[in-house]
Amino acid sequence: MRTVKQSNESFPDESSDDVSTGGGRLGRRSFLLRGGAALATVTALAALPYALRKDLTRETSFVLFSHLQQQTVSTVQEHLFPQGPDSPGAADINAAAYLEWAITTPGTDPDTRNTIVNGVGRLQDASRERFDAVFVDLDDERSEQLLRYLADKTRWGRAWLSLMLYYIFEALLSDPVYGSNPNEIGWRWLQHQPGFPRPPADKIYGKLR
């Protein structure tokens, strides 16, 4: 295993372990259709020790993402779910806008909302500590190193990235009425047949009483 030294910190370079298309590896479409991708995310936060979970889910004054938070979320999502030759990426499915809508919808678990927002801040702290730069200014190699380090070596990072992936998958599979999956791009890629009847705009989750 090759190790890259940067800012007095060692980061394992494990890009060869990525789930990706081509090269004999499991393609993202097949991976998602097997159902294991989203299933692995639902217990990530619950598995954290209480003290760490309490810190990561502490209440925030958050209402909407700041401009830098938006940029950071979009950059992370695109890194986790990039566009492929025949597959949509996070930007194509409006994943960032969907995430912001999902965690500000009335009834959303505040622990989930605060985990997402506080995780963005902790990512920025880690980026400044290791590279003396905000995450959005890192090149692809350093972004990969940092995200892999957080996923492999920190429990909060693993939980946060799991939630980020969970909401990417929701954006990919949600009805376009929710602002994601425009023109059914995710459904068409996965060859998914949605259920009927489809929800009208005035009957979507968050507007039902």
KAFENBEL-V33993 format. One record per residue. N is the residue number from 0. RES is the residue in three letters. SS is DSSP state (A for helix, B for strand, O for the rest). OMEGA is omega in whole degrees, -180 to 180 (* if undefined). D_FIRST is the distance of its C-alpha to the first C-alpha in Angstrom with 1 decimal. Layout:
n/res/ss/omega/d_first
N/RES/SS/OMEGA/D_FIRST
N/RES/SS/OMEGA/D_FIRST
This chain:
n/res/ss/omega/d_first
0/MET/O/180/0.0
1/ARG/O/178/3.8
2/THR/B/-180/6.5
3/VAL/B/179/9.9
4/LYS/B/180/12.9
5/GLN/B/176/16.1
6/SER/O/178/19.3
7/ASN/O/180/18.2
8/GLU/B/178/15.7
9/SER/B/178/11.9
10/PHE/B/178/10.6
11/PRO/B/177/7.3
12/ASP/O/-175/7.0
13/GLU/O/-177/7.4
14/SER/A/-179/10.3
15/SER/A/-179/10.0
16/ASP/A/-178/11.2
17/ASP/O/167/14.4
18/VAL/O/-175/17.7
19/SER/O/178/19.3
20/THR/O/175/22.0
21/GLY/O/173/21.7
22/GLY/O/179/19.2
23/GLY/O/179/20.2
24/ARG/O/179/18.7
25/LEU/O/179/21.2
26/GLY/O/-178/23.3
27/ARG/A/-179/24.1
28/ARG/A/179/27.8
29/SER/A/180/27.2
30/PHE/A/-179/24.9
31/LEU/A/-179/27.7
32/LEU/A/177/30.5
33/ARG/O/172/29.0
34/GLY/O/-176/29.6
35/GLY/A/-173/26.5
36/ALA/A/-178/25.3
37/ALA/A/-178/28.2
38/LEU/A/-176/28.9
39/ALA/O/-174/25.7
40/THR/O/-165/26.9
41/VAL/O/-179/30.3
42/THR/O/-174/29.6
43/ALA/O/-178/26.8
44/LEU/O/-179/29.3
45/ALA/O/-177/31.4
46/ALA/O/-178/28.6
47/LEU/O/172/28.2
48/PRO/O/-174/30.1
49/TYR/A/-177/33.5
50/ALA/A/179/33.2
51/LEU/A/179/30.1
52/ARG/A/180/31.7
53/LYS/A/179/34.9
54/ASP/A/-175/33.3
55/LEU/A/-177/31.4
56/THR/O/-179/34.6
57/ARG/O/-176/37.1
58/GLU/O/178/39.9
59/THR/O/176/39.8
60/SER/O/-176/42.5
61/PHE/O/171/40.5
62/VAL/O/174/42.7
63/LEU/O/178/40.8
64/PHE/O/169/37.6
65/SER/O/-179/38.2
66/HIS/A/180/37.3
67/LEU/A/176/34.1
68/GLN/A/178/33.2
69/GLN/A/179/34.0
70/GLN/A/-178/31.8
71/THR/A/179/28.9
72/VAL/A/-179/29.3
73/SER/A/-180/29.6
74/THR/A/178/26.5
75/VAL/A/-179/24.4
76/GLN/A/-179/26.0
77/GLU/A/177/25.5
78/HIS/A/-180/21.8
79/LEU/A/-174/21.7
80/PHE/O/-176/24.1
81/PRO/O/176/24.3
82/GLN/O/176/27.0
83/GLY/B/-179/26.3
84/PRO/O/-179/28.5
85/ASP/O/-178/30.6
86/SER/B/180/29.6
87/PRO/O/173/30.7
88/GLY/O/-178/28.6
89/ALA/O/180/29.3
90/ALA/O/-178/31.8
91/ASP/O/-178/33.6
92/ILE/O/180/34.3
93/ASN/O/-175/35.4
94/ALA/A/-178/32.9
95/ALA/A/179/33.4
96/ALA/A/179/37.2
97/TYR/A/180/37.0
98/LEU/A/-179/34.9
99/GLU/A/177/37.4
100/TRP/A/-174/40.3
101/ALA/A/-175/38.8
102/ILE/A/175/38.2
103/THR/A/178/41.6
104/THR/O/178/43.6
105/PRO/O/-179/46.2
106/GLY/O/178/45.1
107/THR/O/178/41.4
108/ASP/O/-179/39.9
109/PRO/A/177/39.8
110/ASP/A/178/36.7
111/THR/A/180/34.9
112/ARG/A/-176/36.3
113/ASN/A/176/35.5
114/THR/A/179/32.0
115/ILE/A/-175/31.3
116/VAL/A/-180/33.2
117/ASN/A/177/31.9
118/GLY/A/176/28.3
119/VAL/A/179/28.9
120/GLY/A/180/30.1
121/ARG/A/174/27.2
122/LEU/A/179/24.8
123/GLN/A/178/26.9
124/ASP/A/-180/26.9
125/ALA/A/180/23.2
126/SER/A/179/23.0
127/ARG/A/-179/25.7
128/GLU/A/-173/24.2
129/ARG/A/-175/20.8
130/PHE/A/180/21.9
131/ASP/O/180/25.7
132/ALA/O/175/26.4
133/VAL/O/-172/27.3
134/PHE/A/-176/24.8
135/VAL/A/179/26.9
136/ASP/A/179/26.6
137/LEU/O/173/22.8
138/ASP/O/-175/21.4
139/ASP/A/-177/19.2
140/GLU/A/-179/15.9
141/ARG/A/175/16.9
142/SER/A/179/18.5
143/GLU/A/-180/15.3
144/GLN/A/-176/13.4
145/LEU/A/-179/16.5
146/LEU/A/178/17.2
147/ARG/A/177/13.8
148/TYR/A/-179/14.2
149/LEU/A/-180/17.7
150/ALA/A/-174/17.1
151/ASP/A/-169/14.4
152/LYS/A/-180/16.0
153/THR/O/-180/19.7
154/ARG/A/178/22.2
155/TRP/A/180/24.4
156/GLY/A/178/21.8
157/ARG/A/180/21.0
158/ALA/A/-178/24.8
159/TRP/A/180/25.6
160/LEU/A/175/23.1
161/SER/A/177/24.4
162/LEU/A/178/27.9
163/MET/A/178/27.1
164/LEU/A/180/25.9
165/TYR/A/-178/28.9
166/TYR/A/171/31.3
167/ILE/A/-180/29.6
168/PHE/A/176/30.3
169/GLU/A/179/33.8
170/ALA/A/-179/34.4
171/LEU/A/-171/33.4
172/LEU/A/-176/35.8
173/SER/O/175/38.6
174/ASP/O/-180/42.0
175/PRO/A/179/42.4
176/VAL/A/179/45.3
177/TYR/A/176/42.8
178/GLY/O/176/41.6
179/SER/O/176/38.3
180/ASN/O/-176/37.7
181/PRO/A/-179/40.2
182/ASN/A/178/42.1
183/GLU/A/-175/40.3
184/ILE/A/179/37.3
185/GLY/A/178/35.0
186/TRP/A/-178/37.4
187/ARG/A/179/37.9
188/TRP/A/-179/34.2
189/LEU/A/-177/33.9
190/GLN/O/-177/37.4
191/HIS/O/175/38.5
192/GLN/O/-177/42.2
193/PRO/O/177/43.1
194/GLY/O/179/45.8
195/PHE/O/0/49.3
196/PRO/O/176/51.2
197/ARG/O/-178/48.8
198/PRO/O/172/49.3
199/PRO/O/-174/51.7
200/ALA/A/-178/50.8
201/ASP/A/-179/53.2
202/LYS/A/-178/51.9
203/ILE/O/178/48.2
204/TYR/O/-178/46.4
205/GLY/O/178/47.4
206/LYS/O/179/50.8
207/LEU/O/179/52.1
208/ARG/O/*/54.6
